[in-house]
Amino acid sequence: MTGTDESDRDVDRFESARNTVLQHRNGGTCFHCQGGGCGQDAWAIEELGRHPGGRKLLRQLGFPIDDSTEEGQPR
């Protein structure tokens, strides 16, 4: 189950993604985590990368963000 299974509203997906990424910072885990990683965390990082505020948060947390893929920007 991913965050998108619970709600299809943009604001709900963003909040779920934000909470998931914050929960995983500094090596934290969630109930979705398994030995090989966490699909929920991967989804959350991808989801946040789709939003300007999400990219800002990811940068603040130390994720390498390529802003050239933003909408309207040359690739």
mmCIF file of the N, C-alpha and C atoms, coordinates in Angstrom:
data_MODEL
# 
_entry.id   MODEL 
# 
loop_
_atom_site.group_PDB 
_atom_site.id 
_atom_site.type_symbol 
_atom_site.label_atom_id 
_atom_site.label_alt_id 
_atom_site.label_comp_id 
_atom_site.label_asym_id 
_atom_site.label_entity_id 
_atom_site.label_seq_id 
_atom_site.pdbx_PDB_ins_code 
_atom_site.Cartn_x 
_atom_site.Cartn_y 
_atom_site.Cartn_z 
_atom_site.occupancy 
_atom_site.B_iso_or_equiv 
_atom_site.pdbx_formal_charge 
_atom_site.auth_seq_id 
_atom_site.auth_comp_id 
_atom_site.auth_asym_id 
_atom_site.auth_atom_id 
_atom_site.pdbx_PDB_model_num 
ATOM 1   N N  . MET A 1 1  ? 0.839  -1.174 0.000   1.00 0.00 ? 1  MET A N  1 
ATOM 2   C CA . MET A 1 1  ? 0.000  0.000  0.000   1.00 0.00 ? 1  MET A CA 1 
ATOM 3   C C  . MET A 1 1  ? 0.885  1.238  0.000   1.00 0.00 ? 1  MET A C  1 
ATOM 4   N N  . THR A 1 2  ? 0.550  2.196  -0.830  1.00 0.00 ? 2  THR A N  1 
ATOM 5   C CA . THR A 1 2  ? 1.295  3.442  -0.860  1.00 0.00 ? 2  THR A CA 1 
ATOM 6   C C  . THR A 1 2  ? 0.405  4.570  -0.375  1.00 0.00 ? 2  THR A C  1 
ATOM 7   N N  . GLY A 1 3  ? 0.988  5.732  -0.211  1.00 0.00 ? 3  GLY A N  1 
ATOM 8   C CA . GLY A 1 3  ? 0.231  6.899  0.214   1.00 0.00 ? 3  GLY A CA 1 
ATOM 9   C C  . GLY A 1 3  ? -0.885 7.254  -0.748  1.00 0.00 ? 3  GLY A C  1 
ATOM 10  N N  . THR A 1 4  ? -0.726 6.912  -2.024  1.00 0.00 ? 4  THR A N  1 
ATOM 11  C CA . THR A 1 4  ? -1.760 7.244  -2.996  1.00 0.00 ? 4  THR A CA 1 
ATOM 12  C C  . THR A 1 4  ? -2.972 6.345  -2.865  1.00 0.00 ? 4  THR A C  1 
ATOM 13  N N  . ASP A 1 5  ? -2.850 5.195  -2.206  1.00 0.00 ? 5  ASP A N  1 
ATOM 14  C CA . ASP A 1 5  ? -3.994 4.318  -2.005  1.00 0.00 ? 5  ASP A CA 1 
ATOM 15  C C  . ASP A 1 5  ? -4.994 4.916  -1.023  1.00 0.00 ? 5  ASP A C  1 
ATOM 16  N N  . GLU A 1 6  ? -4.529 5.761  -0.153  1.00 0.00 ? 6  GLU A N  1 
ATOM 17  C CA . GLU A 1 6  ? -5.380 6.313  0.886   1.00 0.00 ? 6  GLU A CA 1 
ATOM 18  C C  . GLU A 1 6  ? -6.161 7.524  0.416   1.00 0.00 ? 6  GLU A C  1 
ATOM 19  N N  . SER A 1 7  ? -5.612 8.326  -0.445  1.00 0.00 ? 7  SER A N  1 
ATOM 20  C CA . SER A 1 7  ? -6.274 9.541  -0.892  1.00 0.00 ? 7  SER A CA 1 
ATOM 21  C C  . SER A 1 7  ? -5.747 9.922  -2.260  1.00 0.00 ? 7  SER A C  1 
ATOM 22  N N  . ASP A 1 8  ? -6.613 10.525 -3.044  1.00 0.00 ? 8  ASP A N  1 
ATOM 23  C CA . ASP A 1 8  ? -6.196 10.963 -4.358  1.00 0.00 ? 8  ASP A CA 1 
ATOM 24  C C  . ASP A 1 8  ? -6.068 12.479 -4.437  1.00 0.00 ? 8  ASP A C  1 
ATOM 25  N N  . ARG A 1 9  ? -6.182 13.155 -3.303  1.00 0.00 ? 9  ARG A N  1 
ATOM 26  C CA . ARG A 1 9  ? -6.026 14.611 -3.284  1.00 0.00 ? 9  ARG A CA 1 
ATOM 27  C C  . ARG A 1 9  ? -4.546 14.957 -3.216  1.00 0.00 ? 9  ARG A C  1 
ATOM 28  N N  . ASP A 1 10 ? -4.140 15.942 -4.025  1.00 0.00 ? 10 ASP A N  1 
ATOM 29  C CA . ASP A 1 10 ? -2.727 16.353 -4.061  1.00 0.00 ? 10 ASP A CA 1 
ATOM 30  C C  . ASP A 1 10 ? -2.193 16.706 -2.680  1.00 0.00 ? 10 ASP A C  1 
ATOM 31  N N  . VAL A 1 11 ? -2.971 17.459 -1.923  1.00 0.00 ? 11 VAL A N  1 
ATOM 32  C CA . VAL A 1 11 ? -2.509 17.906 -0.609  1.00 0.00 ? 11 VAL A CA 1 
ATOM 33  C C  . VAL A 1 11 ? -2.303 16.717 0.331   1.00 0.00 ? 11 VAL A C  1 
ATOM 34  N N  . ASP A 1 12 ? -3.152 15.705 0.247   1.00 0.00 ? 12 ASP A N  1 
ATOM 35  C CA . ASP A 1 12 ? -3.004 14.528 1.099   1.00 0.00 ? 12 ASP A CA 1 
ATOM 36  C C  . ASP A 1 12 ? -1.787 13.701 0.703   1.00 0.00 ? 12 ASP A C  1 
ATOM 37  N N  . ARG A 1 13 ? -1.556 13.544 -0.604  1.00 0.00 ? 13 ARG A N  1 
ATOM 38  C CA . ARG A 1 13 ? -0.374 12.809 -1.067  1.00 0.00 ? 13 ARG A CA 1 
ATOM 39  C C  . ARG A 1 13 ? 0.898  13.532 -0.649  1.00 0.00 ? 13 ARG A C  1 
ATOM 40  N N  . PHE A 1 14 ? 0.906  14.871 -0.792  1.00 0.00 ? 14 PHE A N  1 
ATOM 41  C CA . PHE A 1 14 ? 2.081  15.652 -0.406  1.00 0.00 ? 14 PHE A CA 1 
ATOM 42  C C  . PHE A 1 14 ? 2.354  15.492 1.088   1.00 0.00 ? 14 PHE A C  1 
ATOM 43  N N  . GLU A 1 15 ? 1.327  15.617 1.905   1.00 0.00 ? 15 GLU A N  1 
ATOM 44  C CA . GLU A 1 15 ? 1.507  15.513 3.361   1.00 0.00 ? 15 GLU A CA 1 
ATOM 45  C C  . GLU A 1 15 ? 1.980  14.113 3.755   1.00 0.00 ? 15 GLU A C  1 
ATOM 46  N N  . SER A 1 16 ? 1.425  13.090 3.124   1.00 0.00 ? 16 SER A N  1 
ATOM 47  C CA . SER A 1 16 ? 1.856  11.723 3.409   1.00 0.00 ? 16 SER A CA 1 
ATOM 48  C C  . SER A 1 16 ? 3.326  11.529 3.019   1.00 0.00 ? 16 SER A C  1 
ATOM 49  N N  . ALA A 1 17 ? 3.700  12.052 1.855   1.00 0.00 ? 17 ALA A N  1 
ATOM 50  C CA . ALA A 1 17 ? 5.085  11.945 1.397   1.00 0.00 ? 17 ALA A CA 1 
ATOM 51  C C  . ALA A 1 17 ? 6.020  12.698 2.337   1.00 0.00 ? 17 ALA A C  1 
ATOM 52  N N  . ARG A 1 18 ? 5.628  13.901 2.741   1.00 0.00 ? 18 ARG A N  1 
ATOM 53  C CA . ARG A 1 18 ? 6.450  14.700 3.652   1.00 0.00 ? 18 ARG A CA 1 
ATOM 54  C C  . ARG A 1 18 ? 6.647  13.965 4.970   1.00 0.00 ? 18 ARG A C  1 
ATOM 55  N N  . ASN A 1 19 ? 5.583  13.440 5.522   1.00 0.00 ? 19 ASN A N  1 
ATOM 56  C CA . ASN A 1 19 ? 5.680  12.716 6.793   1.00 0.00 ? 19 ASN A CA 1 
ATOM 57  C C  . ASN A 1 19 ? 6.568  11.480 6.665   1.00 0.00 ? 19 ASN A C  1 
ATOM 58  N N  . THR A 1 20 ? 6.444  10.775 5.555   1.00 0.00 ? 20 THR A N  1 
ATOM 59  C CA . THR A 1 20 ? 7.237  9.561  5.343   1.00 0.00 ? 20 THR A CA 1 
ATOM 60  C C  . THR A 1 20 ? 8.721  9.896  5.257   1.00 0.00 ? 20 THR A C  1 
ATOM 61  N N  . VAL A 1 21 ? 9.075  10.910 4.479   1.00 0.00 ? 21 VAL A N  1 
ATOM 62  C CA . VAL A 1 21 ? 10.490 11.286 4.335   1.00 0.00 ? 21 VAL A CA 1 
ATOM 63  C C  . VAL A 1 21 ? 11.052 11.748 5.675   1.00 0.00 ? 21 VAL A C  1 
ATOM 64  N N  . LEU A 1 22 ? 10.277 12.534 6.405   1.00 0.00 ? 22 LEU A N  1 
ATOM 65  C CA . LEU A 1 22 ? 10.759 12.992 7.714   1.00 0.00 ? 22 LEU A CA 1 
ATOM 66  C C  . LEU A 1 22 ? 10.935 11.824 8.681   1.00 0.00 ? 22 LEU A C  1 
ATOM 67  N N  . GLN A 1 23 ? 10.059 10.842 8.598   1.00 0.00 ? 23 GLN A N  1 
ATOM 68  C CA . GLN A 1 23 ? 10.172 9.680  9.481   1.00 0.00 ? 23 GLN A CA 1 
ATOM 69  C C  . GLN A 1 23 ? 11.427 8.864  9.173   1.00 0.00 ? 23 GLN A C  1 
ATOM 70  N N  . HIS A 1 24 ? 11.856 8.855  7.925   1.00 0.00 ? 24 HIS A N  1 
ATOM 71  C CA . HIS A 1 24 ? 13.011 8.056  7.519   1.00 0.00 ? 24 HIS A CA 1 
ATOM 72  C C  . HIS A 1 24 ? 14.348 8.782  7.653   1.00 0.00 ? 24 HIS A C  1 
ATOM 73  N N  . ARG A 1 25 ? 14.325 10.080 7.948   1.00 0.00 ? 25 ARG A N  1 
ATOM 74  C CA . ARG A 1 25 ? 15.612 10.789 8.040   1.00 0.00 ? 25 ARG A CA 1 
ATOM 75  C C  . ARG A 1 25 ? 16.417 10.238 9.213   1.00 0.00 ? 25 ARG A C  1 
ATOM 76  N N  . ASN A 1 26 ? 17.689 10.344 9.095   1.00 0.00 ? 26 ASN A N  1 
ATOM 77  C CA . ASN A 1 26 ? 18.630 9.861  10.123  1.00 0.00 ? 26 ASN A CA 1 
ATOM 78  C C  . ASN A 1 26 ? 18.461 8.376  10.415  1.00 0.00 ? 26 ASN A C  1 
ATOM 79  N N  . GLY A 1 27 ? 18.103 7.604  9.378   1.00 0.00 ? 27 GLY A N  1 
ATOM 80  C CA . GLY A 1 27 ? 18.025 6.157  9.539   1.00 0.00 ? 27 GLY A CA 1 
ATOM 81  C C  . GLY A 1 27 ? 16.744 5.630  10.135  1.00 0.00 ? 27 GLY A C  1 
ATOM 82  N N  . GLY A 1 28 ? 15.734 6.486  10.296  1.00 0.00 ? 28 GLY A N  1 
ATOM 83  C CA . GLY A 1 28 ? 14.458 6.039  10.854  1.00 0.00 ? 28 GLY A CA 1 
ATOM 84  C C  . GLY A 1 28 ? 13.751 5.044  9.939   1.00 0.00 ? 28 GLY A C  1 
ATOM 85  N N  . THR A 1 29 ? 12.771 4.365  10.477  1.00 0.00 ? 29 THR A N  1 
ATOM 86  C CA . THR A 1 29 ? 12.027 3.362  9.723   1.00 0.00 ? 29 THR A CA 1 
ATOM 87  C C  . THR A 1 29 ? 10.525 3.566  9.936   1.00 0.00 ? 29 THR A C  1 
ATOM 88  N N  . CYS A 1 30 ? 9.748  2.810  9.161   1.00 0.00 ? 30 CYS A N  1 
ATOM 89  C CA . CYS A 1 30 ? 8.293  2.804  9.307   1.00 0.00 ? 30 CYS A CA 1 
ATOM 90  C C  . CYS A 1 30 ? 7.810  1.358  9.182   1.00 0.00 ? 30 CYS A C  1 
ATOM 91  N N  . PHE A 1 31 ? 6.519  1.159  9.326   1.00 0.00 ? 31 PHE A N  1 
ATOM 92  C CA . PHE A 1 31 ? 6.002  -0.213 9.265   1.00 0.00 ? 31 PHE A CA 1 
ATOM 93  C C  . PHE A 1 31 ? 6.025  -0.783 7.857   1.00 0.00 ? 31 PHE A C  1 
ATOM 94  N N  . HIS A 1 32 ? 6.332  0.049  6.839   1.00 0.00 ? 32 HIS A N  1 
ATOM 95  C CA . HIS A 1 32 ? 6.480  -0.448 5.464   1.00 0.00 ? 32 HIS A CA 1 
ATOM 96  C C  . HIS A 1 32 ? 7.892  -0.967 5.204   1.00 0.00 ? 32 HIS A C  1 
ATOM 97  N N  . CYS A 1 33 ? 8.843  -0.587 6.049   1.00 0.00 ? 33 CYS A N  1 
ATOM 98  C CA . CYS A 1 33 ? 10.242 -0.953 5.831   1.00 0.00 ? 33 CYS A CA 1 
ATOM 99  C C  . CYS A 1 33 ? 10.433 -2.465 5.913   1.00 0.00 ? 33 CYS A C  1 
ATOM 100 N N  . GLN A 1 34 ? 11.258 -2.948 4.988   1.00 0.00 ? 34 GLN A N  1 
ATOM 101 C CA . GLN A 1 34 ? 11.628 -4.361 4.970   1.00 0.00 ? 34 GLN A CA 1 
ATOM 102 C C  . GLN A 1 34 ? 13.140 -4.429 4.862   1.00 0.00 ? 34 GLN A C  1 
ATOM 103 N N  . GLY A 1 35 ? 13.682 -5.623 4.919   1.00 0.00 ? 35 GLY A N  1 
ATOM 104 C CA . GLY A 1 35 ? 15.130 -5.803 4.868   1.00 0.00 ? 35 GLY A CA 1 
ATOM 105 C C  . GLY A 1 35 ? 15.797 -5.162 3.671   1.00 0.00 ? 35 GLY A C  1 
ATOM 106 N N  . GLY A 1 36 ? 15.129 -5.134 2.521   1.00 0.00 ? 36 GLY A N  1 
ATOM 107 C CA . GLY A 1 36 ? 15.726 -4.605 1.300   1.00 0.00 ? 36 GLY A CA 1 
ATOM 108 C C  . GLY A 1 36 ? 15.427 -3.145 1.047   1.00 0.00 ? 36 GLY A C  1 
ATOM 109 N N  . GLY A 1 37 ? 14.804 -2.456 1.966   1.00 0.00 ? 37 GLY A N  1 
ATOM 110 C CA . GLY A 1 37 ? 14.493 -1.044 1.776   1.00 0.00 ? 37 GLY A CA 1 
ATOM 111 C C  . GLY A 1 37 ? 13.033 -0.763 2.044   1.00 0.00 ? 37 GLY A C  1 
ATOM 112 N N  . CYS A 1 38 ? 12.592 0.390  1.615   1.00 0.00 ? 38 CYS A N  1 
ATOM 113 C CA . CYS A 1 38 ? 11.221 0.806  1.880   1.00 0.00 ? 38 CYS A CA 1 
ATOM 114 C C  . CYS A 1 38 ? 10.605 1.404  0.616   1.00 0.00 ? 38 CYS A C  1 
ATOM 115 N N  . GLY A 1 39 ? 9.635  0.724  0.074   1.00 0.00 ? 39 GLY A N  1 
ATOM 116 C CA . GLY A 1 39 ? 8.941  1.218  -1.111  1.00 0.00 ? 39 GLY A CA 1 
ATOM 117 C C  . GLY A 1 39 ? 8.173  2.488  -0.833  1.00 0.00 ? 39 GLY A C  1 
ATOM 118 N N  . GLN A 1 40 ? 7.666  2.644  0.376   1.00 0.00 ? 40 GLN A N  1 
ATOM 119 C CA . GLN A 1 40 ? 6.925  3.851  0.754   1.00 0.00 ? 40 GLN A CA 1 
ATOM 120 C C  . GLN A 1 40 ? 7.861  5.063  0.753   1.00 0.00 ? 40 GLN A C  1 
ATOM 121 N N  . ASP A 1 41 ? 9.075  4.885  1.244   1.00 0.00 ? 41 ASP A N  1 
ATOM 122 C CA . ASP A 1 41 ? 10.036 5.983  1.262   1.00 0.00 ? 41 ASP A CA 1 
ATOM 123 C C  . ASP A 1 41 ? 10.424 6.357  -0.162  1.00 0.00 ? 41 ASP A C  1 
ATOM 124 N N  . ALA A 1 42 ? 10.627 5.371  -1.017  1.00 0.00 ? 42 ALA A N  1 
ATOM 125 C CA . ALA A 1 42 ? 10.954 5.643  -2.418  1.00 0.00 ? 42 ALA A CA 1 
ATOM 126 C C  . ALA A 1 42 ? 9.819  6.411  -3.087  1.00 0.00 ? 42 ALA A C  1 
ATOM 127 N N  . TRP A 1 43 ? 8.573  5.995  -2.828  1.00 0.00 ? 43 TRP A N  1 
ATOM 128 C CA . TRP A 1 43 ? 7.413  6.706  -3.374  1.00 0.00 ? 43 TRP A CA 1 
ATOM 129 C C  . TRP A 1 43 ? 7.398  8.147  -2.868  1.00 0.00 ? 43 TRP A C  1 
ATOM 130 N N  . ALA A 1 44 ? 7.655  8.340  -1.573  1.00 0.00 ? 44 ALA A N  1 
ATOM 131 C CA . ALA A 1 44 ? 7.585  9.661  -0.956  1.00 0.00 ? 44 ALA A CA 1 
ATOM 132 C C  . ALA A 1 44 ? 8.612  10.615 -1.567  1.00 0.00 ? 44 ALA A C  1 
ATOM 133 N N  . ILE A 1 45 ? 9.811  10.149 -1.775  1.00 0.00 ? 45 ILE A N  1 
ATOM 134 C CA . ILE A 1 45 ? 10.855 10.985 -2.375  1.00 0.00 ? 45 ILE A CA 1 
ATOM 135 C C  . ILE A 1 45 ? 10.456 11.382 -3.789  1.00 0.00 ? 45 ILE A C  1 
ATOM 136 N N  . GLU A 1 46 ? 9.944  10.431 -4.546  1.00 0.00 ? 46 GLU A N  1 
ATOM 137 C CA . GLU A 1 46 ? 9.487  10.707 -5.913  1.00 0.00 ? 46 GLU A CA 1 
ATOM 138 C C  . GLU A 1 46 ? 8.336  11.711 -5.897  1.00 0.00 ? 46 GLU A C  1 
ATOM 139 N N  . GLU A 1 47 ? 7.380  11.513 -5.010  1.00 0.00 ? 47 GLU A N  1 
ATOM 140 C CA . GLU A 1 47 ? 6.220  12.408 -4.917  1.00 0.00 ? 47 GLU A CA 1 
ATOM 141 C C  . GLU A 1 47 ? 6.650  13.825 -4.556  1.00 0.00 ? 47 GLU A C  1 
ATOM 142 N N  . LEU A 1 48 ? 7.526  13.982 -3.581  1.00 0.00 ? 48 LEU A N  1 
ATOM 143 C CA . LEU A 1 48 ? 7.977  15.317 -3.183  1.00 0.00 ? 48 LEU A CA 1 
ATOM 144 C C  . LEU A 1 48 ? 8.738  16.005 -4.312  1.00 0.00 ? 48 LEU A C  1 
ATOM 145 N N  . GLY A 1 49 ? 9.435  15.234 -5.122  1.00 0.00 ? 49 GLY A N  1 
ATOM 146 C CA . GLY A 1 49 ? 10.180 15.805 -6.241  1.00 0.00 ? 49 GLY A CA 1 
ATOM 147 C C  . GLY A 1 49 ? 9.293  16.435 -7.297  1.00 0.00 ? 49 GLY A C  1 
ATOM 148 N N  . ARG A 1 50 ? 8.004  16.168 -7.239  1.00 0.00 ? 50 ARG A N  1 
ATOM 149 C CA . ARG A 1 50 ? 7.052  16.729 -8.212  1.00 0.00 ? 50 ARG A CA 1 
ATOM 150 C C  . ARG A 1 50 ? 6.539  18.113 -7.808  1.00 0.00 ? 50 ARG A C  1 
ATOM 151 N N  . HIS A 1 51 ? 6.874  18.574 -6.628  1.00 0.00 ? 51 HIS A N  1 
ATOM 152 C CA . HIS A 1 51 ? 6.330  19.829 -6.095  1.00 0.00 ? 51 HIS A CA 1 
ATOM 153 C C  . HIS A 1 51 ? 7.464  20.755 -5.678  1.00 0.00 ? 51 HIS A C  1 
ATOM 154 N N  . PRO A 1 52 ? 7.349  22.062 -5.978  1.00 0.00 ? 52 PRO A N  1 
ATOM 155 C CA . PRO A 1 52 ? 8.410  22.995 -5.575  1.00 0.00 ? 52 PRO A CA 1 
ATOM 156 C C  . PRO A 1 52 ? 8.694  22.937 -4.070  1.00 0.00 ? 52 PRO A C  1 
ATOM 157 N N  . GLY A 1 53 ? 7.673  22.910 -3.247  1.00 0.00 ? 53 GLY A N  1 
ATOM 158 C CA . GLY A 1 53 ? 7.877  22.831 -1.801  1.00 0.00 ? 53 GLY A CA 1 
ATOM 159 C C  . GLY A 1 53 ? 8.514  21.526 -1.381  1.00 0.00 ? 53 GLY A C  1 
ATOM 160 N N  . GLY A 1 54 ? 8.174  20.460 -2.081  1.00 0.00 ? 54 GLY A N  1 
ATOM 161 C CA . GLY A 1 54 ? 8.761  19.160 -1.796  1.00 0.00 ? 54 GLY A CA 1 
ATOM 162 C C  . GLY A 1 54 ? 10.230 19.113 -2.168  1.00 0.00 ? 54 GLY A C  1 
ATOM 163 N N  . ARG A 1 55 ? 10.574 19.713 -3.314  1.00 0.00 ? 55 ARG A N  1 
ATOM 164 C CA . ARG A 1 55 ? 11.989 19.762 -3.712  1.00 0.00 ? 55 ARG A CA 1 
ATOM 165 C C  . ARG A 1 55 ? 12.789 20.586 -2.711  1.00 0.00 ? 55 ARG A C  1 
ATOM 166 N N  . LYS A 1 56 ? 12.189 21.670 -2.206  1.00 0.00 ? 56 LYS A N  1 
ATOM 167 C CA . LYS A 1 56 ? 12.867 22.486 -1.199  1.00 0.00 ? 56 LYS A CA 1 
ATOM 168 C C  . LYS A 1 56 ? 13.137 21.668 0.063   1.00 0.00 ? 56 LYS A C  1 
ATOM 169 N N  . LEU A 1 57 ? 12.142 20.910 0.518   1.00 0.00 ? 57 LEU A N  1 
ATOM 170 C CA . LEU A 1 57 ? 12.321 20.072 1.702   1.00 0.00 ? 57 LEU A CA 1 
ATOM 171 C C  . LEU A 1 57 ? 13.401 19.020 1.470   1.00 0.00 ? 57 LEU A C  1 
ATOM 172 N N  . LEU A 1 58 ? 13.367 18.370 0.311   1.00 0.00 ? 58 LEU A N  1 
ATOM 173 C CA . LEU A 1 58 ? 14.372 17.348 0.013   1.00 0.00 ? 58 LEU A CA 1 
ATOM 174 C C  . LEU A 1 58 ? 15.777 17.947 0.021   1.00 0.00 ? 58 LEU A C  1 
ATOM 175 N N  . ARG A 1 59 ? 15.936 19.162 -0.545  1.00 0.00 ? 59 ARG A N  1 
ATOM 176 C CA . ARG A 1 59 ? 17.244 19.828 -0.522  1.00 0.00 ? 59 ARG A CA 1 
ATOM 177 C C  . ARG A 1 59 ? 17.675 20.101 0.918   1.00 0.00 ? 59 ARG A C  1 
ATOM 178 N N  . GLN A 1 60 ? 16.740 20.569 1.756   1.00 0.00 ? 60 GLN A N  1 
ATOM 179 C CA . GLN A 1 60 ? 17.064 20.861 3.152   1.00 0.00 ? 60 GLN A CA 1 
ATOM 180 C C  . GLN A 1 60 ? 17.507 19.603 3.894   1.00 0.00 ? 60 GLN A C  1 
ATOM 181 N N  . LEU A 1 61 ? 16.979 18.463 3.486   1.00 0.00 ? 61 LEU A N  1 
ATOM 182 C CA . LEU A 1 61 ? 17.337 17.198 4.126   1.00 0.00 ? 61 LEU A CA 1 
ATOM 183 C C  . LEU A 1 61 ? 18.578 16.558 3.518   1.00 0.00 ? 61 LEU A C  1 
ATOM 184 N N  . GLY A 1 62 ? 19.159 17.220 2.509   1.00 0.00 ? 62 GLY A N  1 
ATOM 185 C CA . GLY A 1 62 ? 20.415 16.743 1.940   1.00 0.00 ? 62 GLY A CA 1 
ATOM 186 C C  . GLY A 1 62 ? 20.282 15.856 0.717   1.00 0.00 ? 62 GLY A C  1 
ATOM 187 N N  . PHE A 1 63 ? 19.091 15.777 0.126   1.00 0.00 ? 63 PHE A N  1 
ATOM 188 C CA . PHE A 1 63 ? 18.923 15.000 -1.098  1.00 0.00 ? 63 PHE A CA 1 
ATOM 189 C C  . PHE A 1 63 ? 19.432 15.825 -2.277  1.00 0.00 ? 63 PHE A C  1 
ATOM 190 N N  . PRO A 1 64 ? 20.145 15.188 -3.214  1.00 0.00 ? 64 PRO A N  1 
ATOM 191 C CA . PRO A 1 64 ? 20.584 15.923 -4.408  1.00 0.00 ? 64 PRO A CA 1 
ATOM 192 C C  . PRO A 1 64 ? 19.389 16.106 -5.347  1.00 0.00 ? 64 PRO A C  1 
ATOM 193 N N  . ILE A 1 65 ? 18.960 17.332 -5.542  1.00 0.00 ? 65 ILE A N  1 
ATOM 194 C CA . ILE A 1 65 ? 17.790 17.625 -6.360  1.00 0.00 ? 65 ILE A CA 1 
ATOM 195 C C  . ILE A 1 65 ? 18.235 18.353 -7.619  1.00 0.00 ? 65 ILE A C  1 
ATOM 196 N N  . ASP A 1 66 ? 17.794 17.847 -8.772  1.00 0.00 ? 66 ASP A N  1 
ATOM 197 C CA . ASP A 1 66 ? 18.093 18.448 -10.071 1.00 0.00 ? 66 ASP A CA 1 
ATOM 198 C C  . ASP A 1 66 ? 16.881 19.272 -10.491 1.00 0.00 ? 66 ASP A C  1 
ATOM 199 N N  . ASP A 1 67 ? 16.960 20.587 -10.336 1.00 0.00 ? 67 ASP A N  1 
ATOM 200 C CA . ASP A 1 67 ? 15.836 21.455 -10.679 1.00 0.00 ? 67 ASP A CA 1 
ATOM 201 C C  . ASP A 1 67 ? 15.641 21.624 -12.175 1.00 0.00 ? 67 ASP A C  1 
ATOM 202 N N  . SER A 1 68 ? 16.531 21.093 -13.002 1.00 0.00 ? 68 SER A N  1 
ATOM 203 C CA . SER A 1 68 ? 16.359 21.244 -14.447 1.00 0.00 ? 68 SER A CA 1 
ATOM 204 C C  . SER A 1 68 ? 15.175 20.420 -14.950 1.00 0.00 ? 68 SER A C  1 
ATOM 205 N N  . THR A 1 69 ? 14.636 19.516 -14.117 1.00 0.00 ? 69 THR A N  1 
ATOM 206 C CA . THR A 1 69 ? 13.505 18.714 -14.535 1.00 0.00 ? 69 THR A CA 1 
ATOM 207 C C  . THR A 1 69 ? 12.177 19.333 -14.116 1.00 0.00 ? 69 THR A C  1 
ATOM 208 N N  . GLU A 1 70 ? 12.214 20.524 -13.520 1.00 0.00 ? 70 GLU A N  1 
ATOM 209 C CA . GLU A 1 70 ? 10.988 21.215 -13.141 1.00 0.00 ? 70 GLU A CA 1 
ATOM 210 C C  . GLU A 1 70 ? 10.189 21.542 -14.384 1.00 0.00 ? 70 GLU A C  1 
ATOM 211 N N  . GLU A 1 71 ? 8.876  21.612 -14.219 1.00 0.00 ? 71 GLU A N  1 
ATOM 212 C CA . GLU A 1 71 ? 8.001  21.971 -15.319 1.00 0.00 ? 71 GLU A CA 1 
ATOM 213 C C  . GLU A 1 71 ? 8.404  23.332 -15.867 1.00 0.00 ? 71 GLU A C  1 
ATOM 214 N N  . GLY A 1 72 ? 8.466  23.427 -17.181 1.00 0.00 ? 72 GLY A N  1 
ATOM 215 C CA . GLY A 1 72 ? 8.805  24.682 -17.822 1.00 0.00 ? 72 GLY A CA 1 
ATOM 216 C C  . GLY A 1 72 ? 10.298 24.931 -17.945 1.00 0.00 ? 72 GLY A C  1 
ATOM 217 N N  . GLN A 1 73 ? 11.120 24.097 -17.384 1.00 0.00 ? 73 GLN A N  1 
ATOM 218 C CA . GLN A 1 73 ? 12.564 24.262 -17.448 1.00 0.00 ? 73 GLN A CA 1 
ATOM 219 C C  . GLN A 1 73 ? 13.120 23.360 -18.551 1.00 0.00 ? 73 GLN A C  1 
ATOM 220 N N  . PRO A 1 74 ? 14.146 23.815 -19.251 1.00 0.00 ? 74 PRO A N  1 
ATOM 221 C CA . PRO A 1 74 ? 14.771 22.935 -20.258 1.00 0.00 ? 74 PRO A CA 1 
ATOM 222 C C  . PRO A 1 74 ? 15.432 21.747 -19.598 1.00 0.00 ? 74 PRO A C  1 
ATOM 223 N N  . ARG A 1 75 ? 15.429 20.639 -20.280 1.00 0.00 ? 75 ARG A N  1 
ATOM 224 C CA . ARG A 1 75 ? 16.025 19.404 -19.730 1.00 0.00 ? 75 ARG A CA 1 
ATOM 225 C C  . ARG A 1 75 ? 17.441 19.241 -20.200 1.00 0.00 ? 75 ARG A C  1 
# 
